[in-house]
């Protein structure tokens, strides 16, 4: 089976679907949420620079054709902080 490639809406990097976070505008309720549901999707790299640019330039809102609640950005920042801490722990265990 062919791998699924996606593009980050912020830095335009192409990679495997598993490398990105998925943000979905659910059909028909038009609610914007993380990772689950059917509808219009946008993908973003789990990096500070991509998340900052996406929030500052409203790239998620433009891509999804919907307003993105501030709570969703807060959840993304928390997820980024948690993934950064786990990477630090993994790198310290490797040494």
NUFIKOL-436002 format. One record per residue: x, y, z of N, C-alpha, C in turn; residue number from 1; residue in one letter. Coordinates in pm, whole numbers, plus 32768, in hexadecimal, padded with zeros to 4 digits. Layout:
<nx X ny Y nz Z cax X cay Y caz Z cx X cy Y cz Z k NUM r a>;
...
This chain:
<nx 8055 ny 7F89 nz 8000 cax 8000 cay 8000 caz 8000 cx 8059 cy 807D cz 8000 k 1 r x>;
<nx 8033 ny 80E1 nz 7FB2 cax 8081 cay 815B caz 7FA8 cx 8075 cy 81AD cz 8028 k 2 r x>;
<nx 80E2 ny 81EE nz 8052 cax 80DC cay 8242 caz 80CA cx 808A cy 82C1 cz 80AF k 3 r x>;
<nx 804E ny 82F6 nz 8118 cax 7FFE cay 8370 caz 810F cx 8055 cy 83E9 cz 812F k 4 r x>;
<nx 8064 ny 8441 nz 80CF cax 80B3 cay 84BA caz 80E2 cx 8057 cy 8531 cz 80F8 k 5 r x>;
<nx 8083 ny 858D nz 814D cax 803A cay 8608 caz 8169 cx 809D cy 867B cz 8169 k 6 r x>;
<nx 8067 ny 86F7 nz 8164 cax 80BB cay 876F caz 8162 cx 8096 cy 87C8 cz 81D8 k 7 r x>;
<nx 80FC ny 87F9 nz 821E cax 80E7 cay 8857 caz 828C cx 80B4 cy 88DB cz 8253 k 8 r x>;
<nx 804B ny 8910 nz 828E cax 8013 cay 898D caz 8259 cx 8068 cy 8A06 cz 827B k 9 r x>;
<nx 80C7 ny 89F6 nz 82D5 cax 811B cay 8A66 caz 82FD cx 819F cy 8A6A cz 82B0 k 10 r x>;
<nx 81ED ny 8A00 nz 82BA cax 8271 cay 89FF caz 8279 cx 8270 cy 89BB cz 81F0 k 11 r x>;
<nx 8200 ny 897D nz 81CB cax 81EC cay 893C caz 8148 cx 8241 cy 88BC cz 8138 k 12 r x>;
<nx 8276 ny 8886 nz 81A5 cax 82C4 cay 880A caz 81A0 cx 8266 cy 8795 cz 8182 k 13 r x>;
<nx 8293 ny 873A nz 812D cax 8246 cay 86C3 caz 810D cx 8280 cy 864F cz 815B k 14 r x>;
<nx 8229 ny 8600 nz 8198 cax 8258 cay 858D caz 81E6 cx 81E8 cy 8529 cz 81F8 k 15 r x>;
<nx 8207 ny 84BE nz 823E cax 81A2 cay 8458 caz 8259 cx 8136 cy 8490 cz 82B5 k 16 r x>;
<nx 80BE ny 845E nz 82A5 cax 804C cay 848D caz 82F1 cx 8063 cy 8486 cz 8388 k 17 r x>;
<nx 80AB ny 8420 nz 83B6 cax 80C3 cay 840D caz 8445 cx 811F cy 8476 cz 8481 k 18 r x>;
<nx 8169 ny 84BF nz 842F cax 81C7 cay 8525 caz 8460 cx 8181 cy 85A7 cz 8487 k 19 r x>;
<nx 8103 ny 85B7 nz 8462 cax 80BC cay 8636 caz 8474 cx 804A cy 8629 cz 84D8 k 20 r x>;
<nx 801D ny 869D nz 850A cax 7FA3 cay 86A4 caz 8558 cx 7F32 cy 86C7 cz 84FA k 21 r x>;
<nx 7EBF ny 8688 nz 850E cax 7E4A cay 869D caz 84B8 cx 7DE3 cy 86F2 cz 8501 k 22 r x>;
<nx 7DB6 ny 875B nz 84BF cax 7D4D cay 87B1 caz 84F3 cx 7CD9 cy 87A5 cz 8491 k 23 r x>;
<nx 7C60 ny 878E nz 84C5 cax 7BED cay 876E caz 8471 cx 7B7B cy 87CF cz 848A k 24 r x>;
<nx 7B3C ny 87FD nz 841D cax 7ABC cay 8843 caz 8426 cx 7A53 cy 87D9 cz 8409 k 25 r x>;
<nx 7A09 ny 87B3 nz 846F cax 79AD cay 8742 caz 8467 cx 7933 cy 876A cz 8415 k 26 r x>;
<nx 7907 ny 870D nz 83C2 cax 788E cay 8720 caz 8373 cx 781B cy 86DD cz 83BD k 27 r x>;
<nx 77A7 ny 8713 nz 83C8 cax 7775 cay 8795 caz 839B cx 7777 cy 8800 cz 8407 k 28 r x>;
<nx 77AA ny 87E2 nz 847E cax 77A1 cay 8841 caz 84EE cx 7801 cy 88B6 cz 84E1 k 29 r x>;
<nx 7868 ny 88AB nz 848B cax 78CC cay 8913 caz 8473 cx 7922 cy 8930 cz 84EF k 30 r x>;
<nx 7925 ny 88D4 nz 8550 cax 797C cay 88E3 caz 85C3 cx 7A0A cy 88BB cz 859B k 31 r x>;
<nx 7A6B ny 8900 nz 85D3 cax 7AF7 cay 88E2 caz 85B7 cx 7B2F cy 8896 cz 862F k 32 r x>;
<nx 7B6E ny 8822 nz 8615 cax 7BA4 cay 87D0 caz 8680 cx 7C21 cy 8788 cz 8653 k 33 r x>;
<nx 7C64 ny 8747 nz 86B1 cax 7CE1 cay 8701 caz 8695 cx 7CC9 cy 866E cz 8677 k 34 r x>;
<nx 7D0F ny 863B nz 8613 cax 7D25 cay 85AD caz 85FA cx 7CAF cy 8555 cz 85D3 k 35 r x>;
<nx 7C36 ny 8577 nz 85F2 cax 7BCC cay 8518 caz 85D5 cx 7B57 cy 855B cz 8590 k 36 r x>;
<nx 7B10 ny 850C nz 8541 cax 7A9B cay 853C caz 84FC cx 7AB1 cy 853F cz 8466 k 37 r x>;
<nx 7A42 ny 8546 nz 841E cax 7A47 cay 854F caz 838D cx 7A26 cy 85DD cz 8364 k 38 r x>;
<nx 7A6C ny 860B nz 8300 cax 7A54 cay 8691 caz 82CF cx 7AD3 cy 86CB cz 8294 k 39 r x>;
<nx 7AD8 ny 874E nz 8289 cax 7B4C cay 8791 caz 8250 cx 7BBE cy 878E cz 82B5 k 40 r x>;
<nx 7C33 ny 8762 nz 8288 cax 7CA6 cay 8753 caz 82E2 cx 7D1A cy 87AB cz 82B8 k 41 r x>;
<nx 7D6A ny 87CF nz 831B cax 7DE7 cay 8816 caz 8303 cx 7E51 cy 87D2 cz 835A k 42 r x>;
<nx 7ECD ny 87D5 nz 832C cax 7F3A cay 8793 caz 8372 cx 7FA7 cy 87F8 cz 8393 k 43 r x>;
<nx 7FE4 ny 87E7 nz 8408 cax 804C cay 8842 caz 8434 cx 80BC cy 87F3 cz 8477 k 44 r x>;
<nx 8138 ny 8820 nz 8462 cax 81AC cay 87E1 caz 84A1 cx 81A8 cy 87FB cz 8538 k 45 r x>;
<nx 81D5 ny 879C nz 8589 cax 81DC cay 87B5 caz 8619 cx 825C cy 8802 cz 863E k 46 r x>;
<nx 8266 ny 887F nz 860D cax 82DA cay 88D4 caz 8626 cx 82AB cy 895E cz 8650 k 47 r x>;
<nx 82FB ny 899F nz 86A1 cax 82D9 cay 8A25 caz 86D4 cx 82C9 cy 8A88 cz 8661 k 48 r x>;
<nx 8325 ny 8A87 nz 8602 cax 8320 cay 8AE8 caz 8594 cx 82A1 cy 8AD8 cz 8540 k 49 r x>;
<nx 827A ny 8A5D nz 8525 cax 8202 cay 8A46 caz 84D5 cx 8183 cy 8A70 cz 851F k 50 r x>;
<nx 817C ny 8A50 nz 859F cax 8106 cay 8A74 caz 85EC cx 80FC cy 8B0B cz 85FF k 51 r x>;
<nx 816D ny 8B4E nz 8615 cax 816D cay 8BDF caz 8625 cx 813E cy 8C23 cz 85A4 k 52 r x>;
<nx 8174 ny 8BF8 nz 8534 cax 814D cay 8C33 caz 84B3 cx 80BB cy 8C1A cz 8494 k 53 r x>;
<nx 808D ny 8BA0 nz 84AD cax 8001 cay 8B7E caz 8490 cx 7FA2 cy 8BD2 cz 84E4 k 54 r x>;
<nx 7FC6 ny 8BE9 nz 8562 cax 7F6F cay 8C38 caz 85B9 cx 7F73 cy 8CCC cz 8595 k 55 r x>;
<nx 7FEB ny 8CFE nz 857A cax 7FFB cay 8D8C caz 855D cx 7FB6 cy 8DB4 cz 84D9 k 56 r x>;
<nx 7FC3 ny 8D5F nz 8475 cax 7F8D cay 8D7E caz 83F0 cx 7F05 cy 8D3E cz 83D5 k 57 r x>;
<nx 7EC9 ny 8D02 nz 843B cax 7E45 cay 8CC2 caz 8431 cx 7E40 cy 8C5A cz 83C0 k 58 r x>;
<nx 7EAA ny 8C0D nz 83B1 cax 7EAE cay 8BAB caz 8345 cx 7E4D cy 8B39 cz 835A k 59 r x>;
<nx 7E36 ny 8B12 nz 83D7 cax 7DD5 cay 8AA8 caz 83F0 cx 7D49 cy 8AD5 cz 83CA k 60 r x>;
<nx 7D25 ny 8B4D nz 83F1 cax 7CA0 cay 8B81 caz 83D1 cx 7C89 cy 8B8E cz 833C k 61 r x>;
<nx 7CED ny 8BBC nz 82F3 cax 7CDF cay 8BCA caz 8262 cx 7CD9 cy 8B42 cz 821E k 62 r x>;
<nx 7D28 ny 8AE4 nz 824E cax 7D2A cay 8A60 caz 8211 cx 7CA8 cy 8A14 cz 822A k 63 r x>;
<nx 7C70 ny 8A23 nz 82A0 cax 7BF6 cay 89DA caz 82C4 cx 7B76 cy 8A26 cz 82A2 k 64 r x>;
<nx 7B82 ny 8AA3 nz 8277 cax 7B0E cay 8AF8 caz 8259 cx 7AB2 cy 8B02 cz 82D3 k 65 r x>;
<nx 7AEE ny 8B14 nz 8348 cax 7AA2 cay 8B1F caz 83C4 cx 7AF6 cy 8B6A cz 842B k 66 r x>;
<nx 7AB3 ny 8B9E nz 8491 cax 7AFE cay 8BDE caz 84FD cx 7B34 cy 8B73 cz 855A k 67 r x>;
<nx 7BB0 ny 8B83 nz 8581 cax 7BF3 cay 8B22 caz 85D8 cx 7BF0 cy 8B5B cz 8666 k 68 r x>;
<nx 7BB4 ny 8B12 nz 86C5 cax 7BAD cay 8B46 caz 874E cx 7C36 cy 8B4B cz 8790 k 69 r x>;
<nx 7C46 ny 8BAB nz 87EA cax 7CC4 cay 8BBC caz 8832 cx 7CE5 cy 8B40 cz 8885 k 70 r x>;
<nx 7C7F ny 8AFA nz 88B4 cax 7C95 cay 8A80 caz 8903 cx 7CDE cy 8A16 cz 88B2 k 71 r x>;
<nx 7CC6 ny 8A11 nz 882F cax 7D0C cay 89B0 caz 87DB cx 7DA1 cy 89D2 cz 87D2 k 72 r x>;
<nx 7DC1 ny 8A51 nz 87C5 cax 7E4E cay 8A7A caz 87C3 cx 7E90 cy 8A5A cz 884A k 73 r x>;
<nx 7E47 ny 8A6F nz 88B7 cax 7E7D cay 8A4E caz 893C cx 7E9A cy 89B9 cz 8946 k 74 r x>;
<nx 7E40 ny 8966 nz 8911 cax 7E55 cay 88D5 caz 8913 cx 7ECF cy 88AF cz 88BF k 75 r x>;
<nx 7EE1 ny 88F1 nz 884D cax 7F57 cay 88D6 caz 87FA cx 7FD8 cy 88FD cz 8840 k 76 r x>;
<nx 7FD8 ny 8971 nz 8884 cax 804F cay 899C caz 88CD cx 806F cy 893C cz 893F k 77 r x>;
<nx 8007 ny 890C nz 8985 cax 801D cay 88AB caz 89F1 cx 8056 cy 8828 cz 89B9 k 78 r x>;
<nx 801F ny 87FB nz 8949 cax 8051 cay 8781 caz 890A cx 80E2 cy 8791 cz 88DF k 79 r x>;
<nx 8104 ny 8807 nz 88AD cax 818E cay 8823 caz 8884 cx 81EB cy 8822 cz 88FD k 80 r x>;
<nx 81BF ny 885D nz 896C cax 8211 cay 885E caz 89E5 cx 8227 cy 87D0 cz 8A19 k 81 r x>;
<nx 81BE ny 877E nz 8A16 cax 81CB cay 86F4 caz 8A45 cx 8226 cy 86A2 cz 89EA k 82 r x>;
<nx 821C ny 86B6 nz 8968 cax 8272 cay 866B caz 890D cx 8303 cy 869A cz 891A k 83 r x>;
<nx 831A ny 8718 nz 8937 cax 83A0 cay 874B caz 894C cx 83DF cy 8712 cz 89CA k 84 r x>;
<nx 838F ny 8702 nz 8A34 cax 83C2 cay 86C8 caz 8AAF cx 83E3 cy 8635 cz 8A9C k 85 r x>;
<nx 8390 ny 85EC nz 8A52 cax 83AA cay 855E caz 8A3D cx 8427 cy 854C cz 89E7 k 86 r x>;
<nx 843F ny 85A6 nz 8986 cax 84B7 cay 859D caz 8934 cx 8534 cy 85B7 cz 8988 k 87 r x>;
<nx 852A ny 8617 nz 89E8 cax 859C cay 8634 caz 8A3F cx 85BB cy 85BB cz 8A96 k 88 r x>;
<nx 8553 ny 8579 nz 8AC9 cax 8566 cay 8503 caz 8B1E cx 85A4 cy 8492 cz 8ACC k 89 r x>;
<nx 8573 ny 847D nz 8A53 cax 85A9 cay 8413 caz 89FD cx 863B cy 842D cz 89D9 k 90 r x>;
<nx 865C ny 84AA nz 89BE cax 86E8 cay 84C8 caz 8999 cx 8745 cy 84BA cz 8A11 k 91 r x>;
<nx 8714 ny 84D9 nz 8A8A cax 8769 cay 84C9 caz 8AFF cx 877C cy 8435 cz 8B21 k 92 r x>;
<nx 8719 ny 83E1 nz 8B05 cax 8727 cay 8351 caz 8B1D cx 8788 cy 8311 cz 8ABB k 93 r x>;
<nx 878F ny 8349 nz 8A43 cax 87E6 cay 8312 caz 89DC cx 8879 cy 832A cz 89FA k 94 r x>;
<nx 8897 ny 8394 nz 8A45 cax 8924 cay 83B2 caz 8A65 cx 8956 cy 8369 cz 8ADD k 95 r x>;
